[in-house]
Amino acid sequence: MASILFVSHRWEEQSQPDVDGEQLKAIKAYLEKHPDIKWVWFDYSSMPQGDDRTPEEKAEFQLMLAAIADLYLTAHVLILLDGSYASRFWTLMEAWCSMQMVTSDGLRPATEAECRYTIECIHNADDKHDGEGLVDKVSTKTPEEMYRILKKPDVNVTNKNDKVAMLPVIQKTNEHVIETFQKQVILPEPKPAVATAAPNPVPNPVPALEKRYAIGSCVFVKRSNGEETLAYVNAYDAEEALYTVEIGTLGSGQTEKCHDKDLQAASVGTKTTRWPNIFS
């Protein structure tokens, strides 16, 4: 994660995030000072945009949206702070995430030595009023306190459904972080095949190890109408050869049981470069 920079910024117009190029100028200045950064994530160019997206691009967009809090909880973050930044739902959430530290016991405020964020003031924002004010507003807040802040009507969002969907995720961030640490299970490499006598058939054979999805991995559930739904693997029952998956986002509470044939790895990627291994 040390070579990846996530940019937190406000869209200045509905279809144009950077009207006069001030954001781009600030990003370039940061990169000149930090040559160790190899990858930059900027939502406008990293997430498929527009009404003419293909089904694969829409699926990719939903995949990234579901993981957005995790990414801002672990990566280096450049906050492009303008005068309206703290009034927007997504930016305020991203700033809070960037000021936290993930641990096996949940979140805690990051220390100065653990700091992952840089605030760059643009337009009418200033370091004293806006910069220090942002840190004071969110840096030491618990998930429950942040939930109450983001829920207020003066925290605005373009798509109100985003706020409805994300508020429960924010509220359960501690539980999610703890569960994610517990689910860092790496399946062993499959052993080379060895020719043996064919065994007697047994009911409900366990799928080949290399075809399993690791606990916590992101998958698509294939529907009978041809559509695919984003989900996360919660558990695997070897005896029944059934996965339990959580639909939408981790912590949603909506679970289903699926066979291997009903799942597909969520590895679509038309515009993204690579996904970091979070919480490690």
Residue pairs with C-beta under 8 A, 6 or more apart in sequence:
1 74
1 75
1 76
1 276
1 278
2 36
2 76
3 36
3 37
3 38
3 39
4 37
4 38
4 39
4 40
4 41
4 75
4 76
4 276
5 30
5 31
5 34
5 37
5 39
5 40
5 41
5 75
5 76
5 77
5 78
6 41
6 71
6 72
6 75
6 76
6 77
6 78
6 94
6 98
7 23
7 27
7 40
7 41
7 42
7 43
7 77
7 78
7 80
8 72
8 77
8 78
8 79
8 80
8 91
8 94
8 95
8 98
9 17
9 18
9 23
9 42
9 79
9 80
9 85
9 91
10 17
10 80
10 82
10 84
10 85
10 88
10 91
11 17
11 44
11 158
12 18
12 19
12 82
13 19
14 158
17 23
17 43
17 44
18 24
18 44
22 122
22 123
23 80
23 122
26 78
26 80
26 120
26 122
27 40
27 42
27 78
27 80
29 120
30 37
30 78
30 118
30 120
31 37
31 40
37 76
39 273
39 274
41 71
41 75
45 271
46 64
46 271
46 272
47 60
47 61
47 64
47 65
47 271
48 57
48 58
48 60
48 61
48 270
48 271
53 61
54 270
55 228
56 268
56 270
57 270
57 271
59 220
59 228
59 230
59 266
59 268
60 268
60 269
60 270
60 271
60 272
62 230
63 218
63 230
63 266
63 268
64 272
65 162
66 218
66 230
66 248
66 249
66 250
67 218
67 275
67 278
68 94
69 93
69 97
69 166
69 169
69 170
69 173
70 180
70 278
70 279
71 276
71 278
72 93
72 94
72 97
72 98
73 97
73 98
73 100
73 102
73 107
73 173
73 177
73 278
74 102
74 116
74 276
74 278
74 279
75 116
75 276
76 116
76 117
76 118
77 94
77 95
77 97
77 98
77 116
77 117
77 118
78 117
78 118
78 120
79 85
79 91
79 94
79 95
79 98
79 117
79 118
79 119
79 120
79 134
80 120
80 122
81 119
81 120
81 121
81 122
81 125
81 130
81 131
81 134
82 121
82 122
82 123
82 124
82 125
82 130
83 123
83 124
83 125
83 130
85 91
85 92
85 95
85 125
85 130
85 134
86 92
86 95
86 130
86 133
86 134
86 137
87 154
87 155
87 156
88 155
88 156
88 157
89 150
89 155
89 156
89 157
89 162
89 163
89 166
90 157
90 162
92 137
92 138
92 149
92 150
92 155
93 146
93 150
93 166
93 170
95 117
95 134
95 138
96 138
96 139
96 141
96 146
98 116
98 117
99 109
99 110
99 115
99 116
99 117
99 135
99 138
99 139
100 107
100 108
100 109
100 110
101 107
101 108
101 109
101 110
101 111
101 114
102 177
102 181
102 279
103 177
103 181
104 178
104 181
105 178
106 173
106 174
106 175
106 177
106 178
107 142
107 143
107 173
107 174
107 177
109 139
109 140
110 116
110 139
119 127
119 131
119 134
119 135
121 127
121 130
121 131
125 131
137 149
138 146
138 149
141 149
142 174
143 170
143 171
143 172
143 173
143 174
144 171
146 170
147 167
147 170
147 171
149 155
150 163
150 166
150 167
150 170
151 167
155 163
157 163
165 248
165 249
168 251
168 252
169 176
169 249
169 250
169 251
169 252
172 251
175 251
176 250
176 251
177 279
179 216
179 250
180 216
180 250
180 278
180 279
181 279
183 215
183 216
184 216
184 279
184 280
185 214
185 215
185 216
186 214
187 209
187 212
187 214
188 209
190 208
190 209
190 210
204 239
204 240
204 241
205 241
206 238
206 241
207 241
207 260
211 260
212 236
212 260
213 219
213 233
213 236
213 243
213 263
213 265
214 233
215 233
215 234
215 235
215 236
216 232
216 233
217 232
217 233
217 265
217 266
218 230
218 231
218 232
218 265
218 266
219 230
219 231
219 232
219 233
219 245
219 263
219 264
219 265
219 266
220 228
220 229
220 230
220 231
220 263
220 264
220 265
220 266
221 228
221 229
221 230
221 231
221 245
221 247
221 256
221 258
221 262
221 263
222 228
222 262
222 263
222 264
223 229
228 264
229 247
229 248
230 247
230 248
230 266
231 245
231 246
231 247
231 248
231 256
232 245
232 246
232 249
232 250
233 243
233 244
233 245
234 243
234 244
234 245
234 246
234 255
235 243
235 244
236 242
236 243
236 244
237 243
237 244
241 259
241 260
242 257
242 258
242 259
243 257
243 258
243 259
243 260
243 263
244 255
244 256
244 257
244 258
245 255
245 256
245 257
245 258
245 263
246 252
246 253
246 254
246 255
247 254
247 255
247 256
248 254
